[in-house]
Amino acid sequence: MNQNNREAIKASYFSIFGNALLAIIKGLTGFFGNSYALIADAIESTTDVFASLLVLFGLKYSSKPPDKNHPYGHGKAEALITFLVVGFLVVSATVIAYESIQNIQTPHKVPKPYTLIVLAVIIITKEIFYRKISNKSDETKSSSLKADAWHHRSDAITSLMAFIGISIALFMGKGYETADDWAALLASGFIIYNAYLILRPALGEVMDEHMYDEMIKEIRKISEGVDGVTDTEKCYVRKMGMSYHVDLHIGVDPELSVKKGHDIAHRVKDELLNHFPEIVDVHIHVEPNDEL
């Protein structure tokens, strides 16, 4: 298991324990403070716990080395887990929306003022969680960890909506008791939108979509700087979990022997692996540059 996997797994444990603690706090505060928006928030945090457990499983499974049946490794499992995490987001948003509509149609008490204090603390905490996990996902190139980070951001948005709704209910008084329910309903829409933002790159990863222009430019630059390489032609990059596989065509002097062309290809591969720790393999095709 490489350093990126270890860091990503450590971050997922952080998410699991953080979500579990906040789900309990939100649930109890919402129940005793007469706020369905907070209860809805607790529901989402509970689903986040299970989503983070899925992420943890995906990270551990995707880090397994290549074997006879999986010569490219198990990295694609991480993107598949991301799909499941998105499913959790959609389900939680649907439940929140349904319960919000039910509560809007049912008379109930105004939320307690202290719920605002709890929500303010939760919003700040969740934004910190989001930034920490998001930064770690950028470092490790983990799509499932990025999905987990967006769970925290969607939770912060839900809490912010609840804060606004409860504030309206408290300060506007009678007739505005359902303001926090409307806030929860609005938050469910944000959650669905975030789910799409998470799904799109993971889908591209599974489909080997062309999404790595900057990396390809750098690969070409480094390759053409190796002695004996005259130019580069095709260059494709595939993401496998937190690792990358590269297919590259390099041009060489057509008068070179097969052995010299082979040696040049090895030097190119070594240079790329040294420069990009996240690249696990480079397949190089040597072509004669007939323009020389």
C-alpha positions in Angstrom: 0.0 0.0 0.0 1.5 3.3 -1.0 1.6 6.6 0.9 -1.4 8.1 -0.9 -3.6 5.1 0.1 -2.5 5.3 3.7 -3.3 9.0 3.9 -6.7 8.5 2.2 -7.6 5.7 4.6 -6.6 7.8 7.6 -8.8 10.7 6.3 -11.8 8.3 5.9 -11.5 7.2 9.5 -11.6 10.9 10.4 -14.9 11.2 8.4 -16.5 8.2 10.0 -16.0 9.2 13.6 -16.7 12.9 12.9 -20.0 12.1 11.2 -21.1 9.7 13.9 -20.6 12.2 16.6 -22.3 15.0 14.8 -25.3 12.8 13.8 -25.9 12.1 17.5 -25.6 15.8 18.5 -27.9 17.0 15.7 -30.5 14.3 16.3 -30.8 15.0 20.0 -30.8 18.8 19.5 -33.4 18.5 16.7 -35.6 16.2 18.8 -35.6 18.3 22.0 -35.4 21.6 20.2 -38.4 21.0 17.9 -36.4 21.4 14.7 -37.0 19.0 11.8 -34.3 20.7 9.8 -31.8 19.6 12.4 -33.3 16.1 12.5 -33.0 16.0 8.7 -29.4 17.1 9.1 -28.9 14.2 11.5 -30.4 11.8 8.9 -27.9 13.0 6.4 -25.0 12.7 8.8 -26.1 9.1 9.6 -26.0 8.2 5.9 -22.6 9.9 5.7 -21.3 7.4 8.3 -22.3 4.5 6.0 -21.0 6.3 3.0 -17.7 6.9 4.7 -17.5 3.2 5.6 -18.0 2.4 1.9 -15.2 4.8 1.0 -13.0 3.1 3.5 -13.8 -0.3 2.0 -13.2 1.1 -1.5 -9.8 2.6 -0.6 -8.6 -0.6 1.0 -9.8 -2.8 -1.9 -8.5 -0.5 -4.6 -5.0 -0.6 -3.1 -4.7 -4.3 -3.7 -1.8 -5.1 -6.1 -2.4 -6.5 -9.6 -3.1 -10.2 -9.9 -3.7 -12.7 -12.7 -7.4 -11.6 -13.2 -6.7 -7.9 -12.7 -3.4 -7.1 -14.4 -4.0 -3.3 -14.1 -4.8 -3.5 -10.4 -8.1 -2.9 -8.6 -8.1 0.9 -8.8 -11.4 1.2 -10.7 -13.2 -0.1 -7.6 -12.7 3.3 -6.1 -14.8 5.0 -8.8 -17.5 2.3 -8.4 -17.7 3.1 -4.7 -18.1 6.7 -5.6 -21.3 5.8 -7.4 -22.6 4.1 -4.3 -21.7 7.2 -2.2 -23.6 9.3 -4.7 -26.6 6.9 -4.2 -26.5 7.6 -0.5 -26.6 11.3 -1.2 -29.6 11.0 -3.5 -31.5 8.7 -1.0 -30.8 11.1 1.9 -31.9 14.1 -0.1 -35.1 12.3 -1.1 -35.9 11.3 2.5 -35.3 14.9 3.6 -37.4 16.4 0.9 -40.3 13.9 1.6 -40.3 14.5 5.4 -40.0 18.3 4.9 -43.1 18.3 2.8 -44.9 16.2 5.4 -43.9 18.6 8.2 -44.8 21.7 6.2 -48.4 20.4 6.1 -48.4 19.6 9.8 -48.7 22.3 12.5 -45.8 22.2 15.0 -43.9 24.3 17.5 -41.3 26.9 16.8 -37.7 25.5 17.2 -35.9 26.4 20.5 -33.4 29.3 20.3 -30.4 27.2 21.4 -30.7 25.2 18.2 -29.1 28.1 16.5 -26.0 27.9 18.6 -25.6 24.2 17.9 -26.1 24.8 14.2 -23.5 27.5 14.1 -20.9 25.2 15.7 -21.9 22.4 13.3 -21.6 24.6 10.2 -18.1 25.7 11.2 -17.1 22.1 12.1 -18.4 20.7 8.8 -16.7 23.3 6.7 -13.4 22.4 8.5 -14.1 18.7 7.8 -14.8 19.5 4.1 -11.6 21.5 3.7 -9.5 18.8 5.4 -10.9 15.9 3.4 -11.0 17.8 0.1 -7.3 18.8 0.5 -6.4 15.2 1.2 -8.4 14.0 -1.8 -6.4 16.5 -4.0 -3.1 15.3 -2.6 -4.0 11.6 -3.1 -6.0 12.0 -6.3 -8.8 10.0 -4.7 -12.3 10.4 -6.4 -14.1 8.6 -3.5 -12.4 10.8 -0.9 -13.5 13.8 -3.0 -17.1 12.4 -2.8 -16.7 12.0 1.0 -15.5 15.6 1.2 -18.6 16.8 -0.6 -20.7 14.9 1.9 -19.3 17.3 4.5 -19.9 20.3 2.3 -23.5 19.2 1.6 -24.0 18.7 5.4 -22.7 22.2 6.0 -25.1 23.6 3.4 -28.0 21.7 5.0 -27.0 23.1 8.4 -26.8 26.6 7.0 -30.3 26.3 5.5 -31.5 25.0 8.8 -29.9 28.0 10.6 -31.6 30.4 8.2 -35.0 28.7 8.5 -34.9 28.5 12.3 -33.8 32.2 12.5 -36.8 33.2 10.3 -39.2 31.1 12.5 -37.8 32.6 15.7 -37.7 36.2 14.7 -40.8 36.4 12.5 -42.9 34.5 15.1 -46.4 33.0 14.5 -47.1 31.9 11.0 -43.5 31.1 10.2 -43.2 27.9 12.2 -42.5 25.9 9.1 -39.6 28.0 7.9 -37.0 25.4 9.0 -38.9 22.7 7.1 -38.8 24.8 3.9 -35.0 25.3 4.6 -34.6 21.5 4.8 -36.5 21.1 1.5 -34.2 23.7 -0.2 -31.2 21.9 1.2 -32.2 18.6 -0.4 -32.0 20.4 -3.8 -28.4 21.4 -3.0 -27.6 17.9 -2.0 -28.9 16.5 -5.4 -26.8 19.1 -7.2 -23.7 18.1 -5.3 -24.3 14.5 -6.1 -24.1 15.3 -9.8 -20.8 17.2 -9.3 -19.4 14.1 -7.6 -20.8 11.6 -10.1 -19.5 13.4 -13.2 -15.7 12.9 -12.7 -16.1 9.4 -11.4 -18.1 8.4 -14.5 -15.3 9.9 -16.6 -12.7 7.9 -14.8 -14.6 4.6 -15.4 -15.1 5.5 -19.1 -11.4 6.4 -19.4 -12.4 9.9 -20.6 -9.8 12.3 -21.7 -9.4 14.6 -18.7 -5.7 15.1 -18.1 -4.4 17.7 -20.6 -2.0 19.3 -18.2 -0.4 16.0 -17.2 -0.1 15.0 -20.9 1.7 18.3 -21.7 4.2 17.6 -18.9 4.7 14.0 -20.0 5.5 15.2 -23.5 7.9 17.8 -22.3 9.8 15.4 -20.0 9.9 12.7 -22.7 11.2 15.0 -25.4 13.9 16.1 -23.1 15.4 12.6 -22.9 18.4 12.1 -25.2 17.5 10.2 -28.3 13.8 11.2 -28.4 13.0 13.3 -31.4 9.3 13.9 -30.7 6.2 12.4 -29.1 3.0 11.3 -30.9 0.1 9.7 -29.2 -0.2 10.0 -25.4 -3.1 8.7 -23.4 -3.6 8.7 -19.6 -5.9 6.4 -17.7 -6.7 6.8 -14.0 -7.0 3.7 -11.9 -8.1 4.7 -8.3 -5.3 6.9 -7.1 -2.8 5.8 -9.7 -2.3 6.5 -13.4 -1.3 4.4 -16.4 0.3 6.1 -19.5 0.4 4.9 -23.1 3.0 6.9 -25.1 4.4 6.9 -28.6 7.9 8.3 -29.0 9.8 9.1 -32.2 13.5 8.1 -32.6 16.1 8.2 -35.4 15.0 5.5 -37.9 18.7 4.3 -38.3 19.0 3.3 -34.6 19.2 -0.4 -33.7 16.2 -2.1 -31.9 18.3 -2.3 -28.7 19.1 1.5 -28.7 15.5 2.3 -29.3 14.6 0.0 -26.5 17.1 1.7 -24.2 15.7 5.1 -25.0 12.2 3.9 -24.2 13.4 2.7 -20.8 15.1 6.0 -20.0 11.8 7.8 -20.9 9.9 5.5 -18.6 12.3 5.9 -15.7 12.2 9.7 -16.1 8.4 9.8 -16.0 8.1 7.4 -13.0 10.6 9.5 -11.1 8.8 12.8 -12.0 5.2 11.5 -11.4 5.0 9.3 -8.2 1.3 8.7 -9.0 2.1 7.0 -12.3 2.5 3.2 -11.8 3.3 2.2 -15.3 4.2 3.6 -18.7 3.7 1.6 -22.0 6.0 3.1 -24.6 5.8 2.4 -28.4 8.9 3.4 -30.3 8.4 4.8 -33.8 10.9 5.8 -36.5 10.9 9.6 -37.2 11.1 9.6 -41.0 11.4 13.3 -41.1 15.0 13.1 -39.9 
